[in-house]
Amino acid sequence: KDETKEKLKDKTVLMFCTGGIRCERASAYLRKEMGSEVDGIYQLQGGVERYLTAFPDGGFWRGKNFVFDKREAVSAADKNGDGGVIRKKKGKDNSSADGDLPAKCCVCEKKWDRYIGKKKCFTCGVPVLMCEK
């Protein structure tokens, strides 16, 4: 999109993915589309999974890493992930206990960091964060 190209123009781009595979493809595509219009394209070798292995305390990583298995999303503090079905409990907030996460519901903007119900963007098909309400 032209809007995205304008935002990236003359910037240095750092990409990170779960295991790094998608970054390989995405960075090649970005180089093809933008070429010298960006100052540089870099990626986190081995992805977030490898980074969290190298830095068990999380290093500079904040938040959760979406993974494509039953763990759902992992963080430095919770390697087993969020996985499983969320059961509604009266008065209980089922979002993460980590208060400084920037994640929020795409509808009501409540702090929320769980991918539940396999909700996806109608335009691009990417999973979206949508709370239980």
KARA-V364386 format. One record per residue. N is the residue number from 0. RES is the residue in one small letter. OMEGA is omega in whole degrees, -180 to 180 (NA if undefined). Layout:
BEGIN
N:RES:OMEGA
N:RES:OMEGA
END
This chain:
BEGIN
0:k:179
1:d:-180
2:e:179
3:t:179
4:k:180
5:e:179
6:k:-177
7:l:-176
8:k:179
9:d:179
10:k:171
11:t:-175
12:v:173
13:l:180
14:m:173
15:f:-179
16:c:-179
17:t:-178
18:g:176
19:g:-176
20:i:-179
21:r:178
22:c:178
23:e:-178
24:r:-178
25:a:-180
26:s:176
27:a:179
28:y:180
29:l:177
30:r:180
31:k:-176
32:e:-172
33:m:179
34:g:-177
35:s:179
36:e:175
37:v:-177
38:d:179
39:g:178
40:i:-178
41:y:177
42:q:179
43:l:-177
44:q:180
45:g:176
46:g:-177
47:v:178
48:e:-179
49:r:179
50:y:-179
51:l:174
52:t:-180
53:a:-179
54:f:-176
55:p:178
56:d:179
57:g:-179
58:g:179
59:f:-178
60:w:175
61:r:177
62:g:-176
63:k:179
64:n:178
65:f:178
66:v:-172
67:f:175
68:d:-173
69:k:176
70:r:178
71:e:-180
72:a:-179
73:v:176
74:s:178
75:a:-178
76:a:-176
77:d:-179
78:k:180
79:n:175
80:g:-179
81:d:-173
82:g:178
83:g:-177
84:v:175
85:i:176
86:r:-179
87:k:177
88:k:-178
89:k:176
90:g:-177
91:k:176
92:d:-176
93:n:176
94:s:-177
95:s:176
96:a:-178
97:d:-174
98:g:-177
99:d:174
100:l:180
101:p:-175
102:a:179
103:k:178
104:c:-178
105:c:-179
106:v:-174
107:c:178
108:e:173
109:k:177
110:k:-176
111:w:-178
112:d:-180
113:r:172
114:y:-180
115:i:176
116:g:178
117:k:178
118:k:-177
119:k:176
120:c:180
121:f:-177
122:t:-172
123:c:178
124:g:-180
125:v:177
126:p:-179
127:v:177
128:l:179
129:m:-175
130:c:-174
131:e:-174
132:k:NA
END
